[in-house]
Amino acid sequence: VHALYNLDGRYTKLTGLYGPTDHASVNFVSTINIYGDNELIWTAESKYGDMPQGFEVNVTGVTQLRIEFEKKGTRDYLAIVDASFT
């Protein structure tokens, strides 16, 4: 699962929270990878029972941002919330 954002170099930071959803199972482990112009610029892992974590990613000069969610299992249990570009 992934999302694409055309930033056109207008922003310097992406901030927000990430973590498991309320429906995460005990076996849940998932990874978020953030790419700026096809280069990995940030990664994090989350598992069942983790509390939401804050993040800040430098996106200075990035034209296209891609956020990928790697899941281990059959359902999506990981989310990014309250994210914003500045």
Helices and strands as residue ranges (DSSP letters): E 2-6, E 13-20, E 29-36, E 39-47, E 53-58, E 64-71, E 78-85
